């Protein structure tokens, strides 16, 4: 376990609804190759903030790395439906297009 993961887990122990800490933890799991641990963290971010487009994008990317392409497509589609950010929308649509809608 990295020091960053430990710190983020401590923050979340005090405030489980911190979307930034939760997202940070998910990204740390991605960076350390712990993809299966990252996905529930991305989902937890989205329960806190259903419009958090980065969680959809990076969650989808992580699912792709795991070979779970249908789940990745689902993440991207959910993000497309939820995002209000034109830039994020373009990234999510491009990611979905690459996988073949």
Backbone torsions as a table, in degrees:
resi	resn	phi	psi	omega
1	UNK	NA	131.6	-178.6
2	UNK	-80.7	159.3	175.8
3	UNK	-59.2	-34.6	178.6
4	UNK	-65.0	-43.6	178.6
5	UNK	-62.1	-42.8	178.2
6	UNK	-60.0	-45.9	-179.8
7	UNK	-62.4	-45.8	-179.6
8	UNK	-64.3	-37.9	177.1
9	UNK	-65.5	-36.0	176.5
10	UNK	-65.0	-43.7	178.4
11	UNK	-60.7	-44.2	-178.1
12	UNK	-70.2	-26.7	175.4
13	UNK	-65.2	-33.1	179.1
14	UNK	-84.8	-34.0	-178.1
15	UNK	-141.8	85.0	-177.6
16	UNK	-63.2	-13.8	-178.9
17	UNK	-96.1	9.5	178.2
18	UNK	-74.0	102.8	-177.1
19	UNK	-67.1	-32.4	179.9
20	UNK	-68.6	-41.4	177.0
21	UNK	-67.0	-41.1	-179.7
22	UNK	-64.4	-44.5	178.0
23	UNK	-64.2	-42.8	177.7
24	UNK	-58.9	-41.3	178.5
25	UNK	-64.3	-43.9	177.8
26	UNK	-58.3	-45.0	-179.2
27	UNK	-67.3	-35.8	175.7
28	UNK	-63.7	-40.9	176.2
29	UNK	-61.9	-41.1	177.1
30	UNK	-61.0	-47.6	-176.6
31	UNK	-64.2	-27.0	179.6
32	UNK	-96.8	6.0	177.4
33	UNK	80.2	11.7	179.5
34	UNK	-93.7	62.2	-172.4
35	UNK	-60.6	-40.6	-178.4
36	UNK	-64.4	-27.6	176.9
37	UNK	-80.6	-24.4	-178.0
38	UNK	-71.7	-39.2	-173.1
39	UNK	-58.3	-48.2	178.4
40	UNK	-62.2	-28.7	177.8
41	UNK	-70.9	-41.5	175.1
42	UNK	-60.6	-42.9	178.3
43	UNK	-61.9	-39.4	179.2
44	UNK	-64.7	-39.1	175.7
45	UNK	-58.1	-44.0	-175.7
46	UNK	-71.6	-24.5	172.8
47	UNK	-70.9	-35.3	178.6
48	UNK	-73.5	-43.6	-177.0
49	UNK	-140.8	92.7	-176.7
50	UNK	-62.4	-11.9	-179.9
51	UNK	-102.5	11.6	-177.1
52	UNK	-77.2	88.5	-169.2
53	UNK	-61.4	-33.9	-179.0
54	UNK	-62.2	-33.0	178.6
55	UNK	-67.5	-36.6	176.5
56	UNK	-66.4	-46.5	-177.0
57	UNK	-64.1	-53.3	-176.5
58	UNK	-72.3	-30.0	172.3
59	UNK	-62.9	-44.7	177.2
60	UNK	-62.5	-42.9	178.4
61	UNK	-61.1	-40.2	179.6
62	UNK	-66.1	-43.4	177.3
63	UNK	-61.7	-36.7	175.5
64	UNK	-60.5	-45.8	179.3
65	UNK	-58.8	-31.2	-179.5
66	UNK	-83.4	-4.5	-178.3
67	UNK	80.7	11.3	-179.1
68	UNK	-95.2	71.1	-171.0
69	UNK	-68.4	-38.2	177.9
70	UNK	-64.3	-39.6	177.5
71	UNK	-66.7	-37.2	177.1
72	UNK	-62.7	-45.1	177.6
73	UNK	-57.7	-42.3	179.2
74	UNK	-61.6	-43.8	178.1
75	UNK	-58.9	-48.2	-179.2
76	UNK	-61.2	-44.6	-179.9
77	UNK	-62.5	-42.7	177.5
78	UNK	-61.2	-40.9	179.0
79	UNK	-65.6	-41.1	178.0
80	UNK	-60.2	-41.5	-179.8
81	UNK	-69.6	-28.6	-172.1
82	UNK	-97.2	-26.5	-170.8
83	UNK	-76.0	149.3	175.9
84	UNK	-115.1	-0.5	-176.0
85	UNK	-95.8	118.0	-177.5
86	UNK	-59.7	-37.9	179.3
87	UNK	-65.1	-47.7	179.4
88	UNK	-62.3	-39.4	178.7
89	UNK	-58.9	-44.6	178.9
90	UNK	-61.8	-42.0	178.9
91	UNK	-64.5	-43.5	180.0
92	UNK	-65.9	-41.8	178.4
93	UNK	-64.7	-39.8	178.6
94	UNK	-65.1	-43.0	179.2
95	UNK	-62.0	-42.3	179.1
96	UNK	-65.8	-41.4	-179.7
97	UNK	-62.4	-40.0	179.1
98	UNK	-61.1	-38.8	179.4
99	UNK	-76.0	-16.8	-175.3
100	UNK	83.8	108.2	-174.9
101	UNK	-59.2	NA	NA
